[in-house]
Amino acid sequence: HNSERINVFCMFPYKQVTPLQAKQLTTAMHIHTQTKSSQSRQVINVYRTDRTSDEQCLLIKDIFGDAAFIEKYNVCAMNSVNFVRIAAQVCYYFYAYLQVVPNVDQRIDVSIPSGAFGNTFAGALAKVMGLPIRHLIPCCNENNIVFRTLMFGDFNNRDQTYFWTKSPAMDVQVAYNMERFFWLCLNRNASVVKDIMHTFERTGVYKFDYVQQQQFRKFVKVAYTVSDSQIESITQHFVRTYNYAPCP
């Protein structure tokens, strides 16, 4: 954190973190005194916003759509807008598989909590690379565009309610990694995906046909969506049964 070459900017939606998490974020701010000029500057800059996670991520995505700005200021994203984050997650799948199947003699299913869909997309890439994965099983909360898209072809954010749930890290109604998944499933045709995303961004809706939905089934046979009451119930079950408090 003492680099003179790095400035870190972080945003968090104040309604979606606990008071303790907010303190963890804001106390990370650090003043660095440059040795050459003896001038102080903020290295880590944390901003609390009144927007949702969706709105924050779309803002970052829009920034990266400005190639001239990105090049001028050498901007790099640390969330899964940056494909490097996805590439690292691919490695996790290979590592986890070898822990479960050291003899590499069977396929596995992987259940994945889904927010922006980067983890599931990384699993799909791992499968394409040859990892013996049978099914990826994404699960989202009541912000369930992932579930509706994969199970019914309903890529729809128009007039959809944004829910503040007990699993705030998954409170995403615009899962921006899905367009990468569409590319992977739809013959890696960027032009097709571009048309899909233009329609979605213009109207808030894109309906996938039966043939396109079958392409999704190569990776995801079934997806799930759960309510806050289910999250609360299963969390209590783990605490009572295993003396373990899982992160919702």
C-alpha positions in Angstrom: 0.0 0.0 0.0 3.0 2.3 0.0 3.4 2.4 -3.8 3.7 5.8 -5.4 2.4 4.4 -8.7 -1.0 3.1 -7.5 -4.2 4.9 -6.6 -7.0 2.7 -5.3 -10.7 3.7 -5.6 -13.4 1.6 -3.9 -17.1 2.1 -3.8 -19.6 0.3 -1.5 -23.4 0.6 -1.3 -24.1 1.7 2.3 -27.4 -0.2 2.5 -25.8 -3.5 1.7 -23.1 -3.7 4.3 -23.1 -4.1 8.1 -21.7 -1.3 10.3 -18.7 -3.5 11.0 -18.1 -4.1 7.2 -18.4 -0.3 6.6 -15.7 0.3 9.3 -13.5 -2.4 7.7 -13.8 -0.6 4.3 -13.3 3.0 5.5 -10.5 2.3 7.9 -8.5 0.9 5.0 -7.9 4.4 3.8 -4.3 5.3 4.0 -2.3 8.6 3.6 1.0 8.1 1.9 3.7 10.8 1.9 5.7 10.8 -1.3 9.4 10.7 -0.6 10.5 13.0 -3.4 8.0 15.8 -2.9 7.1 15.3 0.7 3.5 15.8 -0.3 0.7 13.7 1.3 -1.8 12.0 -0.9 -4.6 9.4 -0.4 -3.5 6.0 -1.7 -6.8 4.2 -0.9 -9.9 6.1 -1.5 -13.2 4.6 -0.3 -16.6 6.0 -1.2 -20.0 5.1 0.3 -22.7 5.5 -2.3 -26.5 5.6 -2.1 -26.8 3.3 -5.1 -27.1 -0.5 -5.5 -24.4 -3.0 -6.4 -25.9 -3.1 -9.9 -25.6 0.6 -10.5 -22.1 0.7 -9.2 -20.9 -2.1 -11.5 -22.6 -0.7 -14.5 -20.9 2.6 -13.8 -17.5 0.8 -13.8 -18.4 -1.0 -17.0 -19.3 2.3 -18.7 -16.0 3.7 -17.7 -14.2 0.8 -19.4 -16.2 1.5 -22.5 -14.2 4.7 -22.8 -11.0 3.4 -24.2 -9.3 6.8 -24.4 -9.9 7.5 -20.7 -8.7 4.0 -19.7 -5.5 4.4 -21.7 -4.9 8.0 -20.5 -5.2 7.1 -16.8 -4.0 3.5 -16.9 -7.2 2.2 -15.2 -7.5 -1.4 -14.1 -10.6 -3.0 -12.5 -10.2 -5.5 -9.7 -13.6 -7.1 -9.9 -14.7 -9.5 -12.5 -15.2 -6.8 -15.1 -11.5 -7.5 -15.5 -11.0 -10.9 -17.2 -7.9 -11.6 -15.1 -10.2 -12.1 -12.1 -12.1 -14.8 -14.1 -8.8 -16.4 -15.2 -7.7 -16.8 -11.5 -11.1 -18.4 -10.6 -10.6 -21.0 -13.3 -7.5 -22.1 -11.4 -9.6 -22.6 -8.3 -11.7 -25.2 -10.1 -8.7 -27.3 -11.1 -7.3 -27.1 -7.6 -10.7 -28.0 -6.0 -11.3 -30.9 -8.4 -7.9 -32.4 -7.5 -8.7 -32.2 -3.8 -12.0 -34.1 -4.3 -10.9 -36.5 -7.1 -7.1 -37.0 -6.8 -7.2 -39.9 -9.2 -9.0 -37.9 -11.8 -11.3 -40.7 -12.6 -14.8 -39.2 -12.3 -16.8 -36.1 -13.0 -18.2 -33.8 -10.4 -21.1 -31.3 -10.0 -20.3 -27.9 -8.6 -22.9 -25.8 -6.7 -22.1 -22.0 -7.0 -23.6 -19.0 -5.2 -24.2 -16.6 -8.0 -24.0 -12.8 -8.1 -22.5 -11.3 -11.2 -22.0 -14.8 -12.6 -18.2 -14.6 -12.8 -17.6 -17.8 -10.8 -20.0 -19.8 -12.9 -18.5 -18.5 -16.1 -15.0 -19.5 -14.8 -16.4 -23.0 -14.1 -17.7 -23.2 -17.7 -14.3 -22.2 -19.0 -12.7 -24.9 -16.9 -15.0 -27.4 -18.3 -14.2 -26.3 -21.9 -10.5 -26.6 -21.0 -11.2 -30.3 -20.2 -11.8 -30.4 -16.4 -14.3 -33.3 -15.7 -17.2 -31.2 -14.6 -20.7 -32.7 -15.3 -23.0 -29.9 -14.1 -22.6 -26.3 -12.9 -25.4 -25.5 -10.5 -25.7 -21.7 -9.9 -28.0 -20.5 -7.2 -29.1 -16.9 -6.6 -31.3 -15.1 -4.1 -34.5 -13.2 -4.9 -32.5 -11.0 -7.4 -32.8 -13.9 -9.8 -32.1 -12.8 -13.3 -29.5 -15.7 -13.6 -32.1 -18.2 -12.6 -34.8 -16.9 -15.0 -32.4 -16.6 -17.9 -30.9 -20.1 -17.6 -34.1 -21.9 -16.8 -36.6 -20.0 -19.0 -34.6 -17.9 -21.4 -36.0 -14.8 -19.7 -33.1 -12.3 -19.7 -35.2 -9.5 -18.3 -34.5 -6.6 -16.0 -37.5 -4.4 -17.0 -39.8 -3.6 -14.2 -38.0 -6.1 -11.9 -37.8 -5.3 -8.2 -34.3 -5.0 -6.7 -34.3 -6.8 -3.4 -32.1 -6.0 -0.3 -31.5 -9.5 0.9 -29.7 -11.4 3.6 -27.0 -12.3 1.1 -26.0 -8.9 -0.1 -22.9 -10.1 -2.0 -25.4 -11.8 -4.4 -27.8 -8.8 -4.7 -27.3 -8.5 -8.5 -30.1 -8.1 -11.1 -27.8 -7.3 -14.0 -25.2 -10.1 -13.9 -22.7 -8.6 -16.3 -20.6 -11.8 -16.7 -23.6 -13.4 -18.4 -22.7 -11.9 -21.8 -19.4 -13.7 -21.6 -21.3 -16.9 -20.9 -23.6 -16.2 -23.9 -20.5 -15.9 -26.1 -19.2 -19.2 -24.9 -22.5 -21.0 -25.5 -23.5 -19.3 -28.8 -20.7 -20.5 -30.9 -18.4 -17.8 -29.6 -20.1 -15.4 -31.9 -19.4 -11.9 -30.7 -21.8 -10.3 -33.2 -24.7 -12.3 -31.9 -23.9 -11.4 -28.3 -23.5 -7.7 -29.3 -27.0 -7.8 -30.7 -28.4 -9.5 -27.6 -26.8 -7.0 -25.3 -27.9 -4.0 -27.4 -31.5 -5.2 -27.3 -31.3 -5.9 -23.5 -29.7 -2.5 -22.8 -32.2 -0.7 -25.0 -35.4 -2.5 -23.8 -34.4 -4.3 -20.6 -35.5 -7.6 -22.1 -34.2 -10.4 -24.3 -35.9 -13.7 -24.8 -33.7 -16.6 -25.8 -35.3 -19.2 -28.1 -35.4 -22.9 -27.5 -32.3 -23.7 -29.5 -30.3 -21.0 -27.6 -31.5 -22.3 -24.3 -30.3 -25.8 -25.2 -26.8 -24.4 -25.7 -26.9 -23.2 -22.0 -27.7 -26.8 -21.0 -24.2 -27.9 -22.0 -23.1 -26.3 -18.8 -26.1 -25.7 -16.6 -28.9 -28.2 -16.4 -30.6 -26.6 -13.5 -30.3 -23.4 -11.5 -32.0 -22.3 -8.3 -33.3 -19.2 -6.6 -33.9 -19.0 -2.8 -35.8 -16.7 -0.5 -34.5 -14.8 2.6 -36.4 -17.3 4.8 -34.6 -20.2 3.2 -31.2 -18.4 3.7 -32.0 -17.8 7.3 -33.2 -21.4 7.8 -30.1 -23.1 6.3 -27.8 -20.7 8.1 -29.4 -21.7 11.4 -29.2 -25.4 10.5 -25.4 -25.2 9.9 -24.9 -23.4 13.2 -27.0 -25.9 15.2 -25.8 -29.0 13.4 -22.1 -28.2 12.7 -21.3 -25.3 15.0 -20.4 -23.4 11.8 -21.7 -20.0 10.7 -21.6 -19.9 6.9 -21.5 -16.6 5.1 -24.9 -16.2 3.4 
